Amino acid sequence: MTRGLNPKPHDTGIEENTASSLVLFFAAPLMGAAAGGMGWGIRGQYGHEWGVMVPGVLVAFTLVFLFCRRSTSLHAARAVALTAIAFSFGGTMTYGQTVGLTHDTPLVGNYDAYRWA
């Protein structure tokens, strides 16, 4: 007799998927934060946009290895590259706006600028 389309409940892998999801729920933020923290420490050697790409790459690699196990290496490389570029844009915005608001002569003493910074 064949099983057909109705496998036994223990053959579905539901327990394994739930356990795997629970591990990822805790592992992703912790491992991502650890990778980002290490990258932020390395970032100081390079500075600004180029430096902020280091934690971007490390966080992206961590998340790709955790969540995209079955994807191709080309898709993983694209995800890592785009994440690094996105981090770089964030570094440009932060330095261009936040620090600039506190150093412009007309804005010195402007409390709205300090609150933004």
C-alpha positions in Angstrom: 0.0 0.0 0.0 1.3 3.5 -0.9 1.2 6.6 1.2 -0.1 8.9 -1.5 -0.4 12.6 -0.7 -1.1 12.2 3.0 2.1 11.5 4.9 2.2 10.7 8.6 2.3 13.7 10.9 5.9 13.0 12.0 7.0 13.0 8.3 6.0 16.6 7.6 8.9 18.2 9.3 6.7 20.8 11.1 8.6 20.3 14.4 12.0 20.9 12.6 10.7 24.0 10.8 9.4 25.4 14.1 12.7 24.7 15.9 14.7 26.2 13.0 12.5 29.3 13.0 13.0 29.7 16.7 16.8 29.4 16.4 16.8 32.0 13.6 14.6 34.3 15.7 17.3 34.5 18.3 20.4 33.9 16.1 19.8 36.5 13.4 19.7 39.6 15.7 22.6 38.4 17.8 24.8 37.3 15.0 23.9 40.3 12.9 24.7 42.6 15.8 28.0 40.9 16.5 29.0 41.1 12.8 27.9 44.8 12.6 29.8 45.6 15.8 33.0 44.0 14.6 32.6 45.8 11.2 32.0 49.1 13.0 35.3 48.6 14.8 37.1 47.9 11.6 35.4 50.9 10.0 37.4 53.4 11.9 40.5 52.5 9.9 38.8 53.5 6.6 36.3 56.2 7.5 33.1 57.6 6.0 31.4 55.9 3.1 34.1 53.4 2.3 34.4 52.4 6.0 30.7 52.0 6.6 30.6 49.4 3.8 32.6 47.0 6.0 29.8 46.5 8.6 27.4 46.4 5.7 29.2 43.5 4.1 29.6 41.6 7.3 25.9 42.0 8.3 24.8 41.1 4.8 26.9 37.9 4.8 25.5 36.9 8.2 21.9 37.4 7.1 22.5 35.7 3.7 24.1 32.7 5.3 21.2 32.4 7.8 18.2 33.1 5.5 19.3 32.3 2.0 20.8 28.9 2.2 19.2 27.6 -1.0 19.9 30.6 -3.2 22.6 30.7 -5.8 25.9 32.3 -5.1 25.1 35.0 -7.7 22.0 36.0 -5.7 23.9 36.0 -2.5 26.6 38.2 -4.0 24.1 40.6 -5.3 22.4 40.8 -1.9 25.7 41.5 -0.1 26.8 44.1 -2.7 23.5 45.9 -2.5 23.5 45.9 1.3 27.0 47.3 1.3 26.0 50.1 -1.1 22.9 50.9 1.1 25.1 51.2 4.2 27.3 53.5 2.2 24.4 55.8 1.3 23.5 55.8 5.0 27.0 56.9 5.9 26.9 59.7 3.4 23.6 61.0 4.7 24.7 60.9 8.3 28.0 62.8 7.8 26.4 65.2 5.3 23.5 66.2 7.4 24.0 65.5 11.0 27.5 66.7 11.5 27.0 69.6 9.1 24.1 70.9 11.1 26.3 71.3 14.2 29.3 72.9 12.4 27.7 75.5 10.1 28.3 79.0 11.5 24.7 80.2 11.2 23.4 77.1 13.0 25.8 77.3 16.0 23.5 77.8 19.0 20.5 76.7 17.0 18.8 74.1 19.3 16.8 72.6 16.5 20.0 71.7 14.7 21.5 70.2 17.9 18.3 68.1 18.5 18.6 66.8 14.9 22.2 65.9 15.4 
